[in-house]
Amino acid sequence: MSVKIHKVLDGPYEDDYEYFLVCLVEDDEGELYHSEIYFETMDAAYSLIKHLSNTIEAVEIDDEDIDNV
């Protein structure tokens, strides 16, 4: 199963040595919801922000990797 990240709504935030963004995501069934997406580094979080601000295409990730993009 995979999810598509459409938009960063808020963040990045730091939480006990991890970083996260609040994002608008879509599941395989087309349902949209808000989800915290975790990253290992602040730079990785900012990289997704930059990527999504330069394209209209969603970023697709495997559901197993949602906590460590």
MIDOSE-1310 file (N, C-alpha, C; in nm, 2 decimals, decimal comma, always signed):
residues 69
msvk	+0,08/-0,12/+0,00/+0,00/+0,00/+0,00/+0,09/+0,12/+0,00; +0,04/+0,23/-0,07/+0,12/+0,35/-0,07/+0,03/+0,47/-0,04; +0,09/+0,58/-0,01/+0,01/+0,71/+0,01/+0,08/+0,81/-0,08; +0,00/+0,91/-0,12/+0,05/+1,03/-0,19/+0,04/+1,15/-0,10
ihkv	+0,16/+1,22/-0,10/+0,16/+1,34/-0,02/+0,14/+1,46/-0,12; +0,03/+1,53/-0,09/-0,01/+1,64/-0,18/+0,04/+1,77/-0,14; +0,04/+1,80/-0,01/+0,07/+1,93/+0,03/+0,12/+1,93/+0,18; +0,22/+2,01/+0,21/+0,26/+2,03/+0,35/+0,17/+2,14/+0,41
ldgp	+0,11/+2,11/+0,52/+0,02/+2,20/+0,58/+0,08/+2,28/+0,69; +0,18/+2,21/+0,76/+0,25/+2,28/+0,87/+0,38/+2,21/+0,91; +0,47/+2,28/+0,97/+0,59/+2,23/+1,01/+0,71/+2,28/+0,93; +0,82/+2,24/+0,95/+0,86/+2,12/+1,03/+0,87/+2,14/+1,18
yedd	+0,85/+2,04/+1,25/+0,86/+2,04/+1,40/+0,96/+1,93/+1,44; +1,02/+1,96/+1,56/+1,12/+1,86/+1,61/+1,05/+1,79/+1,73; +1,06/+1,65/+1,74/+1,00/+1,57/+1,84/+1,09/+1,46/+1,88; +1,16/+1,47/+1,99/+1,25/+1,37/+2,04/+1,34/+1,31/+1,93
yeyf	+1,43/+1,39/+1,88/+1,53/+1,35/+1,78/+1,47/+1,32/+1,65; +1,35/+1,34/+1,62/+1,28/+1,32/+1,49/+1,22/+1,45/+1,45; +1,19/+1,46/+1,32/+1,13/+1,58/+1,26/+1,01/+1,54/+1,19; +0,91/+1,62/+1,19/+0,79/+1,59/+1,12/+0,72/+1,71/+1,05
lvcl	+0,64/+1,68/+0,95/+0,56/+1,77/+0,88/+0,41/+1,72/+0,89; +0,32/+1,81/+0,90/+0,18/+1,78/+0,89/+0,14/+1,80/+0,75; +0,09/+1,69/+0,68/+0,07/+1,69/+0,54/-0,07/+1,64/+0,50; -0,11/+1,69/+0,39/-0,24/+1,64/+0,33/-0,20/+1,52/+0,24
vedd	-0,25/+1,40/+0,28/-0,21/+1,27/+0,21/-0,34/+1,21/+0,16; -0,31/+1,12/+0,06/-0,42/+1,04/-0,01/-0,39/+0,90/+0,00; -0,48/+0,81/+0,04/-0,45/+0,67/+0,05/-0,49/+0,60/-0,08; -0,47/+0,47/-0,09/-0,50/+0,40/-0,22/-0,65/+0,41/-0,26
egel	-0,74/+0,43/-0,16/-0,88/+0,44/-0,20/-0,92/+0,58/-0,23; -0,83/+0,67/-0,24/-0,86/+0,81/-0,27/-0,91/+0,90/-0,16; -0,91/+0,85/-0,04/-0,94/+0,93/+0,08/-0,83/+1,02/+0,12; -0,87/+1,15/+0,14/-0,77/+1,25/+0,18/-0,78/+1,27/+0,33
yhse	-0,66/+1,29/+0,40/-0,66/+1,31/+0,54/-0,53/+1,38/+0,58; -0,52/+1,43/+0,70/-0,40/+1,50/+0,75/-0,32/+1,39/+0,82; -0,19/+1,39/+0,80/-0,10/+1,29/+0,87/+0,03/+1,36/+0,90; +0,09/+1,31/+1,01/+0,23/+1,35/+1,04/+0,32/+1,26/+0,97
iyfe	+0,41/+1,32/+0,89/+0,51/+1,25/+0,82/+0,65/+1,27/+0,88; +0,71/+1,17/+0,93/+0,84/+1,18/+1,01/+0,96/+1,17/+0,92; +1,07/+1,24/+0,95/+1,19/+1,24/+0,88/+1,31/+1,22/+0,98; +1,42/+1,17/+0,92/+1,54/+1,15/+1,01/+1,61/+1,28/+1,03
tmda	+1,60/+1,37/+0,94/+1,68/+1,50/+0,95/+1,58/+1,61/+0,91; +1,62/+1,73/+0,96/+1,55/+1,85/+0,93/+1,56/+1,88/+0,78; +1,68/+1,86/+0,73/+1,71/+1,88/+0,59/+1,62/+1,80/+0,50; +1,59/+1,67/+0,54/+1,50/+1,59/+0,46/+1,36/+1,65/+0,46
aysl	+1,31/+1,70/+0,57/+1,18/+1,76/+0,58/+1,18/+1,88/+0,49; +1,28/+1,97/+0,50/+1,28/+2,09/+0,41/+1,29/+2,05/+0,26; +1,35/+1,94/+0,23/+1,36/+1,89/+0,09/+1,22/+1,86/+0,04; +1,14/+1,79/+0,12/+1,00/+1,77/+0,07/+0,92/+1,89/+0,05
ikhl	+0,94/+1,99/+0,15/+0,87/+2,12/+0,14/+0,91/+2,18/+0,00; +1,04/+2,19/-0,02/+1,09/+2,25/-0,15/+1,03/+2,18/-0,27; +1,04/+2,05/-0,27/+0,99/+1,97/-0,38/+0,84/+2,00/-0,41; +0,76/+1,99/-0,31/+0,62/+2,01/-0,33/+0,58/+2,16/-0,36
snti	+0,67/+2,25/-0,33/+0,64/+2,39/-0,36/+0,67/+2,42/-0,51; +0,74/+2,33/-0,57/+0,78/+2,35/-0,71/+0,71/+2,26/-0,81; +0,61/+2,18/-0,77/+0,54/+2,09/-0,86/+0,40/+2,07/-0,81; +0,31/+2,03/-0,91/+0,17/+2,00/-0,87/+0,15/+1,86/-0,85
eave	+0,26/+1,78/-0,88/+0,25/+1,63/-0,87/+0,27/+1,59/-0,72; +0,19/+1,50/-0,68/+0,20/+1,44/-0,54/+0,32/+1,35/-0,54; +0,38/+1,34/-0,42/+0,49/+1,25/-0,39/+0,43/+1,12/-0,34; +0,46/+1,01/-0,40/+0,41/+0,88/-0,36/+0,52/+0,80/-0,28
idde	+0,48/+0,75/-0,16/+0,57/+0,67/-0,08/+0,49/+0,55/-0,04; +0,57/+0,44/-0,01/+0,51/+0,32/+0,05/+0,47/+0,34/+0,19; +0,36/+0,28/+0,23/+0,30/+0,31/+0,36/+0,39/+0,26/+0,47; +0,48/+0,16/+0,44/+0,57/+0,11/+0,55/+0,68/+0,22/+0,58
didn	+0,70/+0,31/+0,48/+0,81/+0,41/+0,49/+0,75/+0,54/+0,54; +0,62/+0,55/+0,57/+0,56/+0,68/+0,61/+0,63/+0,74/+0,73; +0,68/+0,66/+0,82/+0,74/+0,72/+0,94/+0,89/+0,76/+0,92; +0,95/+0,72/+0,81/+1,09/+0,76/+0,78/+1,11/+0,79/+0,64
v	+1,06/+0,90/+0,59/+1,07/+0,94/+0,45/+1,21/+0,99/+0,43
